[in-house]
Amino acid sequence: MATPSISVVTEKLPKSQVGMTIEVPAETVDATYEKVLSRLTSRAKIEGFRPGRAPRSLVEARLGPAVLREEVVEAMVPTVVRQALEEKSIDPIENPDVEVLELERGRPARLKATVSVMPEVTLGDVSGVEVPVSRPEITEEMVEHRLEDLRQPLAEITPVEREARMGDLAVIDVEVNVDGAVVDSETRKAMEADLKEGVLLPELLAVLQGTFVGETREASVTFPDDYGDPQLAGKQATIKVTLQGVKEKVLPALDDALAKQLSNGEDESVESFRASTRAALEESARQMEKMDRESAVVKALVEASSVEVPVALVDRELASQLESMERSLNRQGLRLDRYLEYLGKTIDQWVAQERPEAEARLKIDLVLAEYAKRNQLEPSEEETTAYLEEQAGEDEELKGQVDELKKSDSARRYFASRLRRRRVLDHLVEGTKAG
């Protein structure tokens, strides 16, 4: 005998929600009552009867109608709501909010469910939009700087008796003070540091230039909010640095032999190596230009589109972000609550701070997903497999895991998402003009 089917009526509600009115046949209600009673009777312990042997009528009387109804609700509602969602092809963001309107033996039951769903996206038109393009000119100075960087590992390092200069290797003692207390984890003795941009904090680099051995100087530094040490993240600190020694770096002369060595035999002469270095810099500039153009066209599309990001979706994103951060901290031997305490924040304060960025990120994802759907850019299973094999094959860590990744649903979703995004970006850029 076929199971009686439920009846589902849906209606659109504000704020990306769908309402469902579900009618459950009386046969299903009665069958659930019988199933629940049988389960409760088998577990009942009533004085004068062996466990599970008391009459069902007595068990029901002892439980009372309110308790029995609650048990029926817990047994029936999740299954019925799941069936209704599948029937209407609704993919909820979170568990639906369900209200039982009617439920009694011998009569159909009526439920009302409110479901948060993915929002509708109204796409803007950016075809023909002019996107500014800025590609830096590769100068001879940039080429020379790159050639110097390539020779740095082969530099001859010699102690010198003079002040510290840019390009030197400085031997320094470092002491970090926050709120009048020394931060032991950041204290260093006889630490070697390259005096070059991008290596040392700009504030330290500024005070070390022109310093002589034995001198101590101070720099005031504000550490970024995402600094690795939670004791320093977002904090104002005073750094005392004492110069203990100066070593000069002398780069080897660039001749044909060195050019061949640095290029792994691909260039036989200085001229060829210089040309290859320039070509590499120009290719890097082209890639940067491409990324800038992609970012600009995505920004234009998102600004031209309309979508209301559901609160439930943002909440889910923030919860996932918190879980990921907690796992990362646990691997470092830290606890999430202690880390937030170091930052001077509660979880609620962290969530409030991160909410705007999470909402902006989700808006981009929703707009790009809708663009992919509208322009039929969703990759097929075969295309996803081919892309997975190509990308994993180029990654040293993933090369030996290709077969395992192909069987993993989460891995396939990840690579499908990457391929879809790549297609969307290419399609968007093709439809715009370079300014």
C-alpha positions in Angstrom: 0.0 0.0 0.0 1.4 3.4 -1.0 2.2 6.0 1.7 -0.4 8.8 1.5 1.2 12.0 0.1 1.3 15.3 1.8 -0.1 18.5 0.3 2.2 21.6 0.1 1.3 25.2 -0.8 4.1 27.7 -1.0 4.1 31.5 -0.9 6.9 34.0 -1.3 7.7 36.1 1.8 9.9 39.2 2.3 13.6 38.9 3.0 14.3 35.9 0.9 11.9 33.6 2.7 9.3 31.1 1.5 6.3 30.1 3.5 5.0 26.5 3.3 1.6 25.3 4.4 1.7 21.5 4.7 -1.3 19.2 5.1 -0.5 15.7 6.4 -3.1 13.0 5.7 -4.9 11.5 8.7 -3.5 8.1 7.9 0.0 9.4 8.4 -0.9 11.1 11.6 -2.5 7.9 13.0 0.4 5.8 11.9 2.8 8.1 13.7 0.7 7.9 16.8 0.8 4.1 16.7 4.5 4.0 16.1 5.3 6.4 18.9 3.0 4.6 21.3 4.6 1.2 20.4 8.1 2.7 21.1 7.1 4.3 24.4 5.3 1.1 25.6 8.4 -1.0 24.8 10.4 1.2 27.1 7.8 2.0 29.8 8.5 0.9 33.4 5.3 0.8 35.4 4.8 -0.8 38.8 3.2 -4.2 38.7 4.3 -4.9 35.1 7.5 -6.2 33.6 9.4 -3.6 31.6 7.8 -3.1 28.3 4.8 -5.3 29.2 2.3 -2.7 30.4 -0.9 -2.2 28.3 -0.7 0.6 25.8 -3.8 2.2 27.1 -2.2 2.4 30.6 1.0 3.9 29.1 -1.0 6.4 27.2 -3.0 7.4 30.2 0.2 7.8 32.3 1.8 10.0 29.6 -1.1 12.2 29.0 -2.3 13.7 25.7 0.1 16.7 25.8 3.3 14.6 26.2 2.1 12.1 23.6 1.4 14.9 21.1 4.8 16.4 21.7 6.4 13.0 21.0 4.4 12.7 17.8 5.5 16.2 16.7 9.1 15.3 17.2 8.7 12.1 15.3 6.7 13.3 12.4 7.5 17.0 11.7 11.2 16.7 10.6 10.3 13.9 8.1 7.3 15.8 6.7 9.1 19.1 6.3 12.1 17.4 4.6 9.6 15.7 2.2 7.9 19.1 1.5 11.3 20.8 0.8 12.2 18.0 -1.7 8.8 18.1 -3.3 9.1 21.9 -4.0 12.9 21.7 -4.8 13.7 24.2 -2.0 17.2 24.4 -0.7 17.0 26.0 2.7 19.8 28.1 4.2 19.0 26.9 7.7 16.5 24.7 9.4 12.9 26.0 8.8 10.9 27.6 11.5 7.9 25.3 11.9 4.5 25.9 13.7 2.1 23.1 14.2 -1.4 24.5 13.4 -3.5 21.3 13.8 -2.6 17.8 15.0 -4.9 15.2 16.5 -5.8 11.6 15.9 -8.1 10.8 13.1 -7.7 14.2 11.3 -5.2 15.6 8.9 -2.5 17.7 10.4 -1.6 21.2 9.3 1.9 22.7 9.6 3.3 26.1 8.7 7.0 26.4 7.9 9.0 29.5 7.2 12.2 28.8 5.2 15.1 31.1 4.5 16.3 30.6 0.9 18.9 31.9 -1.5 17.8 35.4 -2.6 16.8 36.5 -6.1 19.5 38.4 -7.9 18.8 41.2 -10.3 21.9 41.4 -12.6 23.1 44.7 -13.9 24.3 45.1 -17.5 28.1 45.8 -17.8 28.5 44.8 -21.4 30.5 47.5 -23.1 31.5 49.1 -19.8 34.9 50.8 -20.1 37.3 49.5 -17.4 40.5 51.5 -16.7 43.7 49.6 -17.5 47.0 50.5 -15.9 50.0 48.5 -16.8 53.3 49.8 -15.2 56.1 50.4 -17.7 59.1 48.1 -17.0 62.1 50.4 -16.7 65.8 49.7 -16.8 65.9 50.6 -13.1 63.3 47.9 -12.4 65.3 45.3 -14.4 68.5 46.2 -12.5 66.7 45.9 -9.2 65.4 42.5 -10.1 68.9 41.4 -11.2 70.2 42.5 -7.8 67.6 40.5 -6.0 68.5 37.4 -8.0 72.2 37.7 -7.0 71.4 38.3 -3.3 71.8 34.7 -2.2 75.3 34.7 -3.7 76.4 37.9 -2.0 79.7 38.0 -0.1 79.0 39.2 3.4 81.7 41.1 5.2 81.7 42.8 8.6 82.3 46.6 8.4 83.0 49.4 10.9 80.6 52.1 9.8 77.0 53.2 10.2 74.2 50.9 9.0 73.0 51.6 5.4 70.2 50.3 3.2 71.2 46.9 1.8 73.3 46.0 4.8 72.8 43.0 7.1 72.4 44.4 10.6 72.9 42.4 13.8 70.4 43.8 16.3 68.9 43.3 19.8 65.2 43.9 19.8 62.9 44.6 22.8 59.2 45.2 22.4 57.2 47.1 25.1 53.4 47.2 25.3 51.7 49.2 28.0 55.0 49.5 29.9 55.7 45.8 29.9 58.3 43.8 27.9 56.8 41.2 25.6 59.2 38.3 26.1 57.9 36.4 23.0 59.1 39.2 20.8 62.5 39.8 22.4 65.5 39.0 20.2 69.2 38.9 20.8 71.8 39.2 18.0 69.2 38.8 15.3 70.3 39.3 11.7 68.1 41.5 9.6 68.2 42.7 6.0 67.9 46.5 5.8 65.5 46.5 2.9 61.9 47.4 2.3 59.4 44.5 2.8 61.7 42.7 5.3 61.7 45.0 8.4 58.9 47.1 9.7 59.1 50.5 8.0 59.5 52.2 11.4 62.5 50.1 12.3 64.0 50.5 8.9 63.8 54.3 9.3 65.6 54.4 12.7 68.3 51.9 11.8 69.7 53.8 8.9 72.6 55.9 10.0 72.9 54.1 13.4 76.4 53.1 14.6 77.3 50.0 16.6 76.3 50.3 20.3 73.6 52.8 19.6 70.0 52.2 20.8 67.1 53.8 19.1 63.3 53.5 19.6 60.4 53.3 17.1 56.7 53.6 17.8 54.7 50.9 16.0 51.0 50.0 15.8 50.7 46.3 15.0 48.0 45.2 12.6 44.8 43.6 14.0 45.6 40.2 12.3 49.2 40.1 13.7 50.2 36.5 14.6 50.8 37.2 18.3 47.5 38.1 20.0 49.3 40.0 22.7 50.4 42.5 20.0 47.5 42.4 17.5 46.1 45.9 17.1 48.3 47.3 19.9 50.6 50.3 20.1 54.1 49.3 21.0 57.6 50.8 21.5 60.4 48.9 20.0 63.9 49.4 21.3 66.6 48.3 18.9 70.3 48.2 19.6 72.8 47.8 16.7 75.4 45.2 17.6 77.1 44.8 14.2 77.0 45.8 10.5 77.7 43.4 7.6 78.1 44.7 4.1 76.7 42.6 1.2 78.9 42.6 -2.0 77.0 41.2 -5.0 79.0 39.1 -7.5 79.6 40.7 -10.9 77.0 39.7 -13.5 78.9 37.9 -16.3 78.0 35.2 -18.8 78.9 32.4 -16.4 76.7 33.8 -13.6 73.9 34.5 -16.0 73.9 30.8 -17.1 74.0 29.7 -13.5 71.1 31.9 -12.4 69.0 30.9 -15.4 69.6 27.1 -14.9 71.4 27.0 -18.3 68.6 28.7 -20.3 70.6 31.9 -20.9 74.1 31.8 -22.2 74.9 35.4 -21.9 74.3 38.5 -19.8 72.3 40.1 -22.6 70.0 37.0 -22.9 69.5 36.8 -19.1 68.7 40.5 -18.9 66.2 40.1 -21.8 64.6 37.1 -20.0 64.4 39.0 -16.8 62.6 41.9 -18.5 60.2 39.5 -20.2 59.4 37.9 -16.8 58.7 41.3 -15.3 56.5 42.3 -18.3 54.5 39.0 -18.0 54.1 39.7 -14.3 52.8 43.2 -15.1 50.4 41.7 -17.6 49.1 39.3 -15.0 48.7 42.2 -12.5 46.9 44.2 -15.1 44.5 41.3 -15.8 43.8 40.8 -12.1 43.1 44.6 -11.7 40.8 44.5 -14.7 38.9 41.5 -13.3 38.5 43.2 -9.9 37.2 46.4 -11.6 34.7 44.6 -13.8 33.4 42.4 -10.9 33.0 45.6 -8.8 31.1 47.2 -11.7 28.8 44.2 -12.0 28.1 44.0 -8.3 27.4 47.7 -8.0 25.0 47.5 -11.0 23.2 44.4 -9.6 20.7 44.2 -6.8 20.5 41.5 -4.2 19.4 41.4 -0.5 21.7 39.1 1.4 19.7 37.1 3.9 20.7 37.5 7.6 20.6 33.7 7.9 23.2 33.4 5.1 25.5 35.9 6.8 25.1 34.1 10.1 26.1 30.8 8.5 29.1 32.4 6.9 30.3 33.9 10.1 29.8 30.7 12.0 31.9 28.8 9.4 34.5 31.6 9.7 34.6 31.2 13.5 34.9 27.4 13.3 37.8 27.7 10.8 39.6 30.3 13.0 39.1 28.0 16.0 40.6 25.0 14.2 43.6 27.1 13.1 44.1 28.4 16.7 43.8 25.0 18.2 46.6 23.8 15.9 48.8 26.5 17.4 47.8 25.5 20.9 45.6 28.5 21.4 41.9 28.8 22.4 39.4 31.0 20.6 38.1 32.6 23.7 41.6 33.4 25.0 42.6 34.8 21.5 39.5 37.1 21.5 40.3 38.1 25.1 43.8 39.2 24.0 42.1 41.3 21.3 39.8 42.8 23.9 36.7 41.5 22.1 33.8 39.2 22.8 32.4 36.8 20.2 29.4 39.1 19.7 31.8 42.1 19.1 33.9 40.1 16.7 30.7 39.0 14.8 29.4 42.6 14.6 32.8 43.8 13.3 33.1 41.0 10.7 29.4 41.1 9.5 29.8 44.0 6.9 32.7 42.3 5.2 31.0 38.9 5.2 27.9 40.4 3.7 29.9 42.1 1.0 31.8 38.9 0.2 28.5 36.9 0.0 27.0 39.6 -2.3 29.9 39.1 -4.7 29.5 35.3 -4.6 25.7 35.5 -5.2 26.0 37.9 -8.1 28.8 35.8 -9.8 26.8 32.6 -9.3 23.7 34.2 -10.9 25.9 35.4 -13.8 27.3 31.9 -14.3 23.7 30.5 -14.3 22.4 33.1 -16.8 25.3 32.7 -19.2 25.4 28.9 -19.0 28.9 28.9 -17.5 28.3 26.1 -15.1 31.0 23.3 -15.7 29.8 19.8 -16.4 31.0 16.8 -14.4 33.5 15.9 -17.2 34.8 19.5 -17.3 35.2 19.6 -13.6 37.1 16.3 -13.6 39.5 17.6 -16.4 40.1 20.8 -14.5 40.7 18.9 -11.2 43.2 16.7 -12.9 45.0 19.7 -14.5 45.2 21.8 -11.3 46.0 19.0 -8.9 48.7 17.7 -11.4 50.5 21.1 -11.2 50.4 21.1 -7.4 53.3 19.2 -5.7 51.2 18.4 -2.6 48.2 17.2 -4.6 49.8 15.2 -7.4 49.5 11.9 -5.6 45.9 12.5 -4.5 44.2 13.0 -7.8 42.2 9.8 -7.7 41.2 10.4 -4.1 40.1 14.0 -4.9 38.0 12.9 -7.9 36.0 10.7 -5.5 35.5 13.4 -2.9 32.3 15.5 -3.3 33.7 18.4 -1.4 36.8 18.5 -3.5 34.8 18.3 -6.7 32.6 21.2 -5.5 35.7 23.2 -4.7 37.3 22.7 -8.2 33.9 23.3 -9.9 33.6 26.6 -8.0 37.1 27.6 -9.1 36.4 26.7 -12.7 33.1 28.5 -12.7 34.7 31.7 -11.2 37.4 31.5 -13.8 34.9 31.3 -16.6 32.8 34.1 -15.2 35.8 36.4 -15.0 36.9 35.6 -18.5 33.4 36.1 -19.8 33.0 39.4 -18.0 36.4 40.8 -19.2 35.6 39.8 -22.8 32.4 41.9 -22.7 34.1 45.1 -21.4 36.4 47.7 -23.0 39.8 48.5 -21.8 40.0 52.2 -20.8 
